[in-house]
Amino acid sequence: MNRLLLCLGLAFTPLLGGCPICDPVAEVVDDFAERCSDGPCRWTAESGAISLVPTFHESELGMRLERSTVATRSFRPTSFGSRSPEALEVTARCDPGTMLRVSVAGTDATVAADGGTVDESFRRSVIVNAPDTELFQVYRTTFTWPAGATTETAEVETMGDGGCVVDDIVLTSQPGC
């Protein structure tokens, strides 16, 4: 009988005023699922070279950045409204002696002293300083994103002696619950 009461009590605890569990909302910057003839879709190598390569499985693709590569991607300006991004997550693997910087940038329309608006640029980055391993790992950084700001570009850059493979880039935010 005591076990039955315990089970019922545990079952109804969330209904009696417990906090809701809210999973983060993922806004995928890129998961490299699209294949274009010249490499990763919508990415441009500003320096160095990029290509699509298999990651976890032959059918799953990622973007390979060779040594000293900078690649960029532009977006249609995207506003997240009240659920501003709170974290940038990157799943990647780098060659020994190589680091990867992944940045997402945007514009925040702020009110100027004269009452007009001024576009203020901002950037949020995560640095991947990968251990000497062949495994993909998730790297995450949290930050404050200006309310009402838009996301407009992403940039990835390799630094060091080798290259890196990026499996995905994701912005996450907490839903309003």
C-alpha positions as CSV (number, residue, x, y, z in Angstrom):
1,M,0.0,0.0,0.0
2,N,2.8,2.4,0.9
3,R,4.5,1.7,-2.5
4,L,1.2,2.5,-4.3
5,L,0.9,5.8,-2.5
6,L,4.5,6.7,-3.2
7,C,4.0,5.9,-7.0
8,L,0.8,8.0,-7.1
9,G,2.4,10.8,-5.3
10,L,5.4,10.9,-7.7
11,A,3.0,10.7,-10.7
12,F,1.0,13.7,-9.7
13,T,3.8,15.9,-8.4
14,P,4.2,17.8,-11.7
15,L,0.5,18.6,-11.7
16,L,0.6,20.0,-8.2
17,G,2.7,23.1,-9.0
18,G,5.9,21.6,-10.2
19,C,7.9,23.6,-12.8
20,P,7.4,22.7,-16.4
21,I,10.4,21.3,-18.1
22,C,11.3,23.4,-21.1
23,D,13.7,22.0,-23.7
24,P,15.8,24.6,-25.6
25,V,14.6,25.7,-29.0
26,A,17.3,24.9,-31.6
27,E,17.7,27.3,-34.5
28,V,20.0,25.4,-36.9
29,V,22.5,27.7,-38.5
30,D,23.7,24.9,-40.7
31,D,23.8,21.1,-40.5
32,F,25.3,20.7,-44.0
33,A,22.6,18.4,-45.1
34,E,22.3,20.1,-48.5
35,R,24.8,19.1,-51.2
36,C,25.7,21.7,-53.8
37,S,28.0,21.0,-56.8
38,D,30.8,23.3,-55.6
39,G,30.7,22.3,-51.9
40,P,28.8,23.4,-48.9
41,C,25.7,25.3,-50.0
42,R,25.6,29.0,-49.3
43,W,29.2,29.1,-47.8
44,T,32.0,31.0,-49.4
45,A,35.7,30.4,-48.8
46,E,37.2,33.9,-48.3
47,S,40.6,32.3,-48.0
48,G,41.7,28.6,-48.0
49,A,39.4,25.8,-49.1
50,I,36.2,24.2,-48.0
51,S,34.5,20.9,-49.0
52,L,31.8,18.5,-48.0
53,V,33.0,15.3,-46.3
54,P,31.2,12.4,-44.4
55,T,31.1,12.8,-40.6
56,F,29.4,10.1,-38.4
57,H,28.1,8.1,-41.3
58,E,28.7,8.1,-45.1
59,S,25.3,9.8,-45.6
60,E,25.9,12.6,-43.0
61,L,27.9,15.4,-44.3
62,G,30.0,18.2,-42.6
63,M,32.1,21.0,-43.9
64,R,35.9,20.5,-44.0
65,L,38.0,23.6,-43.6
66,E,41.6,23.2,-44.6
67,R,44.5,25.0,-42.9
68,S,44.2,28.8,-42.6
69,T,40.7,28.9,-44.0
70,V,38.0,31.5,-43.4
71,A,34.5,30.7,-44.7
72,T,31.4,32.9,-44.5
73,R,27.7,32.5,-45.0
74,S,25.0,35.2,-45.1
75,F,21.4,34.9,-44.0
76,R,18.2,36.7,-44.6
77,P,18.1,38.8,-41.4
78,T,16.3,36.6,-38.8
79,S,14.8,38.0,-35.6
80,F,14.2,35.7,-32.7
81,G,11.8,38.1,-30.9
82,S,11.3,37.3,-27.3
83,R,13.2,34.0,-27.4
84,S,16.6,35.4,-28.0
85,P,19.4,32.9,-28.5
86,E,21.3,32.0,-25.4
87,A,24.0,29.7,-26.7
88,L,26.0,28.8,-29.7
89,E,26.8,25.1,-30.1
90,V,29.2,23.6,-32.6
91,T,29.9,19.9,-33.2
92,A,33.4,19.6,-34.7
93,R,36.6,17.7,-34.9
94,C,40.0,19.3,-35.6
95,D,43.4,18.0,-36.6
96,P,46.1,18.1,-33.8
97,G,47.4,21.6,-33.3
98,T,44.4,23.3,-34.8
99,M,41.7,25.5,-33.4
100,L,38.4,26.6,-34.9
101,R,36.6,29.9,-34.3
102,V,32.8,29.9,-35.2
103,S,31.1,33.3,-35.0
104,V,27.5,34.4,-35.6
105,A,27.0,38.1,-36.2
106,G,24.0,40.4,-36.5
107,T,22.6,43.9,-36.1
108,D,20.7,45.4,-33.2
109,A,18.6,48.5,-34.1
110,T,19.1,50.7,-31.0
111,V,17.5,54.1,-30.3
112,A,20.0,57.0,-30.7
113,A,20.1,60.1,-28.5
114,D,18.3,62.1,-31.2
115,G,15.4,59.6,-31.2
116,G,16.4,57.9,-34.5
117,T,17.7,54.3,-34.8
118,V,21.3,53.2,-35.2
119,D,22.3,49.8,-36.3
120,E,24.8,48.4,-33.9
121,S,26.7,45.3,-35.0
122,F,27.5,42.5,-32.6
123,R,29.2,39.1,-32.8
124,R,29.1,36.0,-30.6
125,S,31.8,33.3,-31.0
126,V,32.8,29.9,-29.8
127,I,36.5,28.7,-29.9
128,V,37.0,25.0,-30.6
129,N,40.4,24.0,-29.0
130,A,40.0,20.3,-29.7
131,P,41.9,17.6,-28.0
132,D,44.0,15.2,-30.0
133,T,41.1,12.8,-30.9
134,E,39.3,11.6,-34.0
135,L,35.9,12.0,-32.2
136,F,33.5,14.7,-32.9
137,Q,32.7,16.8,-29.8
138,V,30.1,19.5,-28.9
139,Y,31.5,22.9,-28.0
140,R,29.1,25.4,-26.4
141,T,29.2,29.0,-25.2
142,T,26.5,31.0,-23.6
143,F,25.9,34.7,-24.0
144,T,23.5,37.6,-23.9
145,W,21.8,38.3,-27.3
146,P,20.2,41.7,-27.7
147,A,16.4,41.5,-27.6
148,G,15.0,42.1,-31.1
149,A,18.4,41.8,-32.8
150,T,18.8,40.0,-36.1
151,T,21.2,37.2,-37.2
152,E,22.8,37.9,-40.5
153,T,26.1,36.1,-41.0
154,A,28.1,33.1,-39.8
155,E,31.9,32.8,-40.1
156,V,34.2,29.9,-39.4
157,E,38.0,30.1,-39.3
158,T,40.8,27.5,-38.8
159,M,43.9,28.5,-36.9
160,G,47.0,26.3,-36.6
161,D,48.7,23.5,-38.4
162,G,45.7,21.5,-39.8
163,G,42.1,21.6,-40.7
164,C,38.7,20.9,-39.0
165,V,35.4,19.3,-39.9
166,V,32.2,21.0,-38.7
167,D,29.2,18.7,-38.4
168,D,26.7,21.4,-37.3
169,I,26.3,24.9,-36.0
170,V,23.2,25.6,-33.8
171,L,21.8,28.6,-31.9
172,T,19.7,27.6,-28.9
173,S,17.2,29.6,-27.0
174,Q,14.8,29.0,-24.1
175,P,11.1,29.0,-25.0
176,G,8.9,31.3,-22.9
177,C,7.5,28.6,-20.5
